[in-house]
Amino acid sequence: MVVNLRKSNYNIYIGRGSKWGNPFIIGRDGNREEVIRKYREYIMQSDLLNDLEELRGKVLGCFCKPKACHGDVLVELLKRK
């Protein structure tokens, strides 16, 4: 689950500056949908994919929620494993 860290408690911060942060920025690298798509491609080719299990069962905190967020990609990947 991904929550807005300003409004809810969370276990792991996944925003900028964290290893889970999205390196693609809205505006510079595309609109929200495009940067989330780029993050999906990035994470699938990253060593981070091997660390994904550390997020299982945790509440992920980001600033984006309730809008679409790269954290949704992480949750989706965990559900597939």
Secondary structure as UniProt FT lines:
FT   STRAND          2..4
FT   TURN            5..7
FT   STRAND          12..13
FT   TURN            16..17
FT   TURN            19..20
FT   TURN            26..28
FT   HELIX           32..44
FT   HELIX           47..55
FT   TURN            56..57
FT   STRAND          60..62
FT   TURN            65..66
FT   HELIX           70..80
//
